[in-house]
Amino acid sequence: MKSSKKNKEVKNLIIYVVVGIIVLIGVVLLVSRGSFNSADYTSIKFTEMYDNTANEKNVSQRLQLLNGKKVVLSGYMAEQSPVDETFIYLVSQPYVVCPFCTIGDTTKLDVMNVMMANGTGITFRTNAVNIYGTLEVEPKVDAFGYTTQFRILADRIENLEENSENKAVDNYYSALNSEGMILDIQQLQMNIDSLTNPETMQYYGTTVAEIIDGIKADTMWDDIDGYVSYIKECPDIVASVEPEEEDLKALNQELIDLYNKEINLLERVAVVVKEIKASNQTDEEKQSSYQTLTSFKDENLALFDEFNSWNNKLRE
């Protein structure tokens, strides 16, 4: 009896040990499966996103080969992100609100669309970040209507060291953004471009008559006076930001001056648009309206370059 009891105890002990080992192995496997190792991710750069061929920019061979693979990309979150934080635009430089608010083709910009692989939200941050995740190379239209050539399904977002010297600039830029002043001037320049750039105006048609008729029918410009009135309030809003640092005060005045130049141009464009809206123009009048509008193109492009120069000064 004693021997039988002892054998039973030994068997039970063996069972407990075996079960314990199995549980331990399971835990180790579970932890290792969910662990993060940066060495598993291939580093990519914004400068590697496209191959330049003739006048076109095509998705690079490097990115195409990495499609479906784990990658890591460093950059900054653009401040134009969906309010539900489902995804963000990663760009190569800080102080970017709308990376697609540019004059020209918006399908080939150095922008990476990022969303979490597990579907959770992304909290915006001003400092540089590393994005670790799986690269997907395929043109898709996002929630804003922009076409993105590629995106990262992120496993992890890692904060890089924040530069405290830029805190004043961060606060200034955030104050402008909270009032919508950066996005408003970018969209203003795009709106003027849509009415003055022959290439962009082809949205309305291919002939002068079709373009002018398209502008006349476009309800967006029915209340162009209201739009002008709204934009004319912007210089005062920018002035109300009142940064304390002398260099930022100078930059703030530059932005006010830029707004005033854009307002002057917008008012001249509005005169022509209202003439188009007011009557059924003859072919000769349509040609005249078209020539007047397109004569404003270079002035708007110069102001677009001036804004980019202003924005770059924030990064110096």
C-alpha positions as CSV (number, residue, x, y, z in Angstrom):
1,M,0.0,0.0,0.0
2,K,2.8,2.4,0.9
3,S,4.6,1.6,-2.3
4,S,1.4,2.2,-4.3
5,K,0.8,5.5,-2.6
6,K,4.4,6.6,-3.1
7,N,4.2,5.7,-6.8
8,K,1.0,7.7,-7.2
9,E,2.7,10.7,-5.5
10,V,5.7,10.4,-7.9
11,K,3.3,10.2,-10.9
12,N,1.4,13.3,-9.7
13,L,4.7,15.1,-9.2
14,I,5.8,14.2,-12.7
15,I,2.5,15.4,-14.1
16,Y,2.8,18.7,-12.3
17,V,6.4,19.2,-13.6
18,V,5.4,18.3,-17.1
19,V,2.4,20.7,-17.0
20,G,4.5,23.4,-15.5
21,I,7.1,23.0,-18.3
22,I,4.4,23.1,-21.0
23,V,2.9,26.3,-19.4
24,L,6.3,27.9,-19.2
25,I,7.1,27.1,-22.8
26,G,3.7,28.5,-23.8
27,V,4.4,31.7,-21.9
28,V,7.9,32.0,-23.5
29,L,6.5,31.5,-27.0
30,L,3.7,34.0,-26.4
31,V,6.0,36.7,-25.1
32,S,8.6,36.1,-27.9
33,R,5.8,36.2,-30.5
34,G,4.6,39.6,-29.2
35,S,8.0,41.1,-28.5
36,F,9.5,43.9,-30.5
37,N,12.9,43.8,-32.2
38,S,13.9,46.9,-34.2
39,A,16.4,44.7,-36.1
40,D,13.4,43.0,-37.8
41,Y,12.6,46.3,-39.7
42,T,14.3,47.6,-42.8
43,S,15.0,51.4,-42.7
44,I,13.6,53.5,-45.5
45,K,13.9,57.2,-46.2
46,F,11.7,59.8,-47.9
47,T,14.4,60.3,-50.5
48,E,14.1,56.7,-51.5
49,M,10.3,56.7,-52.2
50,Y,10.5,57.6,-56.0
51,D,12.7,56.9,-59.0
52,N,12.9,59.9,-61.2
53,T,12.5,58.9,-64.9
54,A,12.3,61.7,-67.5
55,N,9.6,64.1,-66.2
56,E,7.8,61.5,-64.1
57,K,8.2,60.3,-60.5
58,N,7.5,56.6,-60.2
59,V,7.4,54.6,-56.9
60,S,10.9,53.4,-56.5
61,Q,12.0,49.8,-57.1
62,R,13.3,49.7,-53.5
63,L,9.8,50.4,-52.1
64,Q,8.2,48.0,-54.5
65,L,10.5,45.2,-53.4
66,L,9.7,46.0,-49.7
67,N,5.9,45.8,-50.3
68,G,4.5,43.6,-47.5
69,K,7.7,43.8,-45.5
70,K,8.5,45.3,-42.2
71,V,10.0,48.8,-42.4
72,V,10.9,51.8,-40.2
73,L,10.6,55.4,-41.3
74,S,11.5,58.5,-39.4
75,G,9.6,61.8,-39.8
76,Y,7.1,64.2,-38.4
77,M,3.3,64.1,-38.2
78,A,1.6,66.7,-40.4
79,E,-1.1,68.5,-38.4
80,Q,-3.8,67.9,-40.9
81,S,-5.1,64.5,-39.6
82,P,-8.6,63.2,-39.2
83,V,-10.3,64.2,-36.0
84,D,-10.9,60.5,-35.1
85,E,-7.1,59.9,-35.3
86,T,-7.5,56.9,-37.5
87,F,-4.4,57.8,-39.5
88,I,-1.8,60.5,-39.9
89,Y,0.4,61.9,-42.7
90,L,4.1,61.4,-42.0
91,V,6.4,64.0,-43.7
92,S,10.1,64.6,-43.7
93,Q,10.1,68.1,-42.1
94,P,8.4,69.7,-39.1
95,Y,5.8,72.4,-39.3
96,V,3.6,71.0,-42.0
97,V,-0.2,71.3,-41.8
98,C,-1.4,70.1,-45.2
99,P,1.2,68.2,-47.2
100,F,-1.2,68.0,-50.2
101,C,-2.0,71.7,-50.3
102,T,0.4,72.5,-53.1
103,I,0.2,73.7,-56.6
104,G,0.6,70.8,-59.0
105,D,0.2,67.0,-58.9
106,T,-0.7,65.8,-55.4
107,T,-0.3,62.1,-56.2
108,K,3.5,62.0,-56.0
109,L,4.4,63.9,-52.9
110,D,6.9,62.7,-50.3
111,V,4.2,61.8,-47.8
112,M,3.6,58.5,-46.0
113,N,0.1,57.6,-44.9
114,V,0.2,55.8,-41.5
115,M,-2.4,53.9,-39.6
116,M,-2.1,51.4,-36.7
117,A,-2.2,47.8,-37.7
118,N,-4.5,47.0,-34.8
119,G,-6.9,49.7,-35.7
120,T,-6.3,51.9,-32.6
121,G,-6.0,55.7,-32.9
122,I,-2.8,57.7,-33.2
123,T,-2.2,60.7,-30.9
124,F,-0.6,63.6,-32.7
125,R,2.8,64.8,-31.5
126,T,5.2,67.6,-32.7
127,N,8.5,65.8,-32.1
128,A,10.1,63.5,-34.6
129,V,9.0,59.8,-34.5
130,N,10.0,56.4,-35.8
131,I,7.2,54.5,-37.5
132,Y,7.7,50.7,-37.4
133,G,5.3,48.6,-39.4
134,T,4.4,46.8,-42.7
135,L,4.7,48.7,-45.9
136,E,1.9,48.6,-48.4
137,V,2.5,49.8,-51.9
138,E,-0.7,50.4,-53.8
139,P,-2.5,53.6,-54.9
140,K,-5.5,54.3,-52.7
141,V,-7.7,57.3,-52.1
142,D,-7.9,58.2,-48.4
143,A,-10.7,59.8,-46.4
144,F,-9.6,63.3,-47.5
145,G,-9.8,62.4,-51.1
146,Y,-6.1,62.4,-51.6
147,T,-4.3,59.6,-53.6
148,T,-1.5,58.0,-51.6
149,Q,0.9,55.7,-53.4
150,F,1.9,53.8,-50.3
151,R,1.3,53.5,-46.5
152,I,2.6,51.9,-43.4
153,L,0.4,49.7,-41.1
154,A,2.2,50.5,-37.9
155,D,3.1,48.1,-35.2
156,R,4.8,50.8,-33.1
157,I,5.4,54.5,-33.0
158,E,8.5,55.6,-31.1
159,N,9.1,59.1,-30.0
160,L,12.5,60.6,-30.8
161,E,14.1,63.2,-28.6
162,E,12.3,66.5,-28.5
163,N,14.3,69.6,-29.2
164,S,13.5,72.0,-26.4
165,E,15.0,74.9,-28.3
166,N,12.1,74.7,-30.7
167,K,9.5,74.9,-28.1
168,A,8.7,78.6,-28.8
169,V,8.4,77.8,-32.5
170,D,6.2,74.8,-31.7
171,N,3.9,77.0,-29.6
172,Y,3.7,79.7,-32.2
173,Y,2.9,77.3,-35.0
174,S,0.3,75.6,-32.9
175,A,-1.3,78.9,-32.1
176,L,-1.6,79.7,-35.8
177,N,-3.0,76.3,-36.5
178,S,-5.6,76.5,-33.8
179,E,-6.9,79.6,-35.7
180,G,-6.7,77.8,-39.0
181,M,-4.3,80.4,-40.4
182,I,-1.8,78.1,-42.1
183,L,-4.4,75.9,-43.7
184,D,-6.4,78.9,-44.9
185,I,-3.6,80.5,-46.7
186,Q,-2.6,77.2,-48.4
187,Q,-6.1,76.6,-49.5
188,L,-6.4,80.2,-50.7
189,Q,-3.4,79.8,-52.9
190,M,-4.8,76.5,-54.3
191,N,-8.2,78.2,-55.0
192,I,-6.6,81.0,-56.9
193,D,-4.5,78.5,-58.8
194,S,-7.6,76.7,-59.8
195,L,-8.9,79.9,-61.4
196,T,-5.7,81.2,-63.0
197,N,-3.4,78.3,-64.0
198,P,-4.3,77.0,-67.5
199,E,-3.3,73.4,-66.4
200,T,-5.5,73.4,-63.3
201,M,-8.3,75.2,-65.1
202,Q,-8.6,72.1,-67.4
203,Y,-10.7,70.7,-64.6
204,Y,-13.5,72.8,-66.1
205,G,-12.9,71.8,-69.8
206,T,-10.3,71.8,-72.6
207,T,-11.4,74.9,-74.5
208,V,-11.6,78.5,-73.3
209,A,-15.4,78.5,-73.7
210,E,-15.8,75.3,-71.7
211,I,-13.5,76.6,-68.9
212,I,-15.4,79.9,-68.6
213,D,-18.7,78.1,-68.7
214,G,-17.4,75.7,-66.0
215,I,-16.4,78.6,-63.7
216,K,-19.8,80.2,-64.3
217,A,-21.6,76.9,-63.3
218,D,-19.4,76.2,-60.3
219,T,-21.5,77.0,-57.2
220,M,-18.3,77.3,-55.1
221,W,-17.8,80.8,-56.5
222,D,-21.4,82.0,-56.2
223,D,-20.5,83.9,-53.0
224,I,-16.9,84.8,-53.8
225,D,-17.5,88.2,-52.1
226,G,-18.2,86.3,-48.9
227,Y,-15.0,84.4,-49.3
228,V,-13.0,87.6,-49.8
229,S,-14.6,89.0,-46.7
230,Y,-13.6,86.0,-44.7
231,I,-10.0,86.0,-45.9
232,K,-9.7,89.8,-45.2
233,E,-10.2,88.9,-41.5
234,C,-7.1,86.7,-41.5
235,P,-4.4,89.3,-41.1
236,D,-6.0,90.5,-37.8
237,I,-6.2,87.0,-36.6
238,V,-2.6,86.4,-37.3
239,A,-1.7,89.6,-35.6
240,S,-3.6,88.5,-32.5
241,V,-1.2,85.5,-32.0
242,E,1.5,88.0,-30.7
243,P,4.6,85.8,-30.2
244,E,7.0,87.2,-27.6
245,E,10.3,86.3,-29.3
246,E,11.7,89.0,-31.7
247,D,12.5,86.6,-34.5
248,L,9.0,85.1,-34.3
249,K,7.5,88.6,-34.3
250,A,9.3,89.3,-37.6
251,L,8.0,86.0,-39.0
252,N,4.5,86.9,-37.9
253,Q,4.6,90.2,-39.7
254,E,5.9,88.4,-42.8
255,L,2.8,86.2,-42.7
256,I,0.5,89.2,-42.2
257,D,2.1,90.9,-45.2
258,L,1.8,87.7,-47.3
259,Y,-1.9,87.5,-46.4
260,N,-2.4,91.1,-47.6
261,K,-0.7,90.4,-50.9
262,E,-3.0,87.3,-51.4
263,I,-6.1,89.4,-50.5
264,N,-5.1,92.0,-53.1
265,L,-4.8,89.2,-55.7
266,L,-8.0,87.5,-54.7
267,E,-10.0,90.7,-55.0
268,R,-8.8,91.2,-58.6
269,V,-9.6,87.5,-59.4
270,A,-13.0,88.0,-57.8
271,V,-13.8,90.9,-60.1
272,V,-13.4,88.7,-63.2
273,V,-15.3,85.8,-61.6
274,K,-18.3,88.0,-60.8
275,E,-18.3,89.3,-64.4
276,I,-18.4,85.7,-65.6
277,K,-21.2,84.9,-63.2
278,A,-23.3,88.0,-64.1
279,S,-24.0,87.4,-67.7
280,N,-23.8,85.0,-70.7
281,Q,-20.5,86.2,-72.2
282,T,-19.8,86.1,-75.9
283,D,-16.9,84.1,-77.2
284,E,-14.8,87.3,-77.4
285,E,-15.7,88.2,-73.8
286,K,-14.9,84.6,-72.6
287,Q,-11.5,84.9,-74.3
288,S,-10.9,88.2,-72.5
289,S,-11.9,86.8,-69.1
290,Y,-9.6,83.8,-69.6
291,Q,-6.6,85.9,-70.6
292,T,-7.2,88.2,-67.6
293,L,-7.4,85.3,-65.1
294,T,-4.4,83.5,-66.5
295,S,-2.4,86.7,-66.3
296,F,-2.6,86.3,-62.5
297,K,-0.9,82.8,-62.5
298,D,2.7,83.9,-62.0
299,E,1.8,86.3,-59.2
300,N,0.1,83.5,-57.3
301,L,3.0,81.1,-57.9
302,A,5.4,83.7,-56.6
303,L,3.3,84.1,-53.4
304,F,3.2,80.3,-53.1
305,D,7.1,80.3,-53.2
306,E,7.1,83.1,-50.6
307,F,4.9,81.1,-48.3
308,N,7.3,78.1,-48.6
309,S,10.2,80.4,-47.8
310,W,8.4,81.7,-44.7
311,N,7.7,78.1,-43.6
312,N,11.3,77.1,-44.1
313,K,12.5,79.9,-41.8
314,L,10.6,78.2,-39.0
315,R,12.8,75.2,-39.5
316,E,16.1,77.0,-39.4
